[in-house]
């Protein structure tokens, strides 16, 4: 989905709450503790999307997310008494792990409030880092209220996931590293949840290269920053694979910085995010979560904006549940035509299944799953629906299998695979 044109002036002064000096100071604080993640040029992705793509692999942090940067910078700023009393944070997972891991390293007691529905792997890792985990709240807002209540009741320091100058400065160190490795990029694409990452990156990048353009990306289901800076009222509701950026209310400080420094914000659909996850997995051999794939999803979905440019894309995290990842892989294989899901109307008599599977085998297909449904009340009692999941080489091969079954007299129905063209439509050979 293409974002609406920006109406902001070309140059607006931002708040002095976070400056390039703060970001550089944060870089010194976290140096040697937080990973300096690689920034690599991708020839294949560049060819696919028609621009020069540089990827910043924040999914390679120890906790698989950029969140470590801001969390550590904040924790290192605490007084001895604050460290002794401990901290509390609210997070759907990545901030939780960043705070828990570095608090454990520093001997700081940590309590993390996580909303109901947080992926199990994020809860497990947070506990393994030694934090006390409280699961409460159907939304991040409710978890936030609970975390604030715990902070007040137990006299703990609250570590905000995004709306804190120390946290924002820590996240801004991503831009320092990216621009040092790829100094010629003229655009950065950054996912937005509460806005801490893009605020820090925009603060640093615009100070180093004033002409660089910063673009934000949100899941279409949660356009909170988009609404805030554009005066829109799109609803924030529903399920998203990008739960790391599913924030209903952006920060006050982050909103101010985004409004001043970010050129535009794109909204991406769920299927666009899924396609980006698979592209990064298949081509770059790197695992990203939904939020981490949002930047590349926006570039793929807005080719006219980025064509011919040098674009830095932040892969913000890699904490995706394995069951969810397997489902995304199967869905994309279905879109690609490499997995064909059919319902075949057959007579309910011996030998028909063997006949169907023989036709599929002769066509070079591999039957993955078979099911019978004899309870279709608008069909004859002597008929049945045969469900088949078939592995094919590609969409062309899948069409060949379908044709052979139809030529044999079978009536086929195909399950819908979604509105996007397959990723393979962007390139023409196994070597891209």
Steps between C-alpha positions, in 0.01 A plus 500: 500500500646835400503763770342838449739779402660685788385856562771592754760766424835370373683608816356520851702530820446211738495480879826539695392205716709268280798620295778348291728556802268278708510229235880512479522484879271196497726334242791529744291361787389187312822442302639151547184379675230530234586346163612726219278327246597474132367718220507317168410589144260251342550458127202268466249711692627811321421335167157391619383842624690725259706695752831459681412310821716505812380286792581571865481163681374591847345151515857383572514663843537252789130542585422525124379861514624861496323552834818408689656832401248727667444269795870486587550875456211564740616243757853640499360843587342381827640599837635230737184529710274463194694193389464343843123555512451364149308583183170415338415505130203433275553322170360253248838331494807668355533787749425244771792283395735795461421631849502153659831397343696813583339544842610145579853576382513810719343336806185715481171328601254521210125455474342483155127538430402332174155505335291190454569346161873578505679227300613220728862516384526863615354418842733201537812696409409787732462257792824326409684831536391505864214752496177467691230484231144618557251413225219753519300713257323428174686797347833675547314794653357277773843343559645850524253595773587185694873567468454856623301371798776253588762774470308722741418223749854356512699821443657371178635701207280471194693436177278625220525302174520808279405838649818565696798714388755240614318221318462709183868595506596133536288401202656781297835317506357280222528800265859575600607148404288482185625829359859413582468175300281646222573876489332554163146389589249776433196343669441295815191283555422422864211315670291700748331370812515764771759689300820461704708339225406739222536801732854404595595411142348820359673715763841353419464461125364849433779652710765311303336537156226766499387405147429137586131405504350288776191286435300320766297182464205377704277196476177604334308360799682737740555840331538694825793725403355543149178625659682723748718690253251511211189580701326180389270271698570158353416232760767306691346159541535134411771239471835563332807289439698813588406499868824683583361818340134449595483815713174692541650817643841636391722691740469873549872568452528255213202654326667842517824365349321300229288800406814712463742260331316217326398565140214252483345187649389194304238247606551137400252215487544163670561316172765756403680442830480123453647527152788711635573245776530224240706710259753576774504136610532352152738754348701640791475185715404713799204459736300812585179550694204686354613840630851432373371432148277809485769725350570272206125444457456876457779521241355210300152652514607854401745455209434845353616672819833317523589412140864581425577618853748372762281371781594382849248261656507410869421134575399587854450154650495126447285366783232317306322196641605186309142380458402836356803501271413154369147620426633806314731278295214269400277795410767652277571165336129487423510850348803397295316198366751263657230361727168436328190454717211340312154368573401230248144374457509119476269200514520335839615158383817291524785582262431870442767623743757272340404633156537863609836447671628309196417799276678737739804270514517470121496880480798519739307630800550388860189440713554650846156456654167334420158535664146378424179689572183295459275742691423746213121506521438662161677212322397142437561259786712304251732798451777650712745787504863391482736760644860483378809703577755450223861618474600636157820648361345837421174663387539370145541144624198541730290608201618190312387274786160671507458455126579127512239449773241703306581312178424180691149632569536622857338824622744710704466785744807698617539676834568877478862606545467875552529815287878527459688367197761240597846627583634294209333744261782744584774275367531247222751229594605291802810720520299828500 
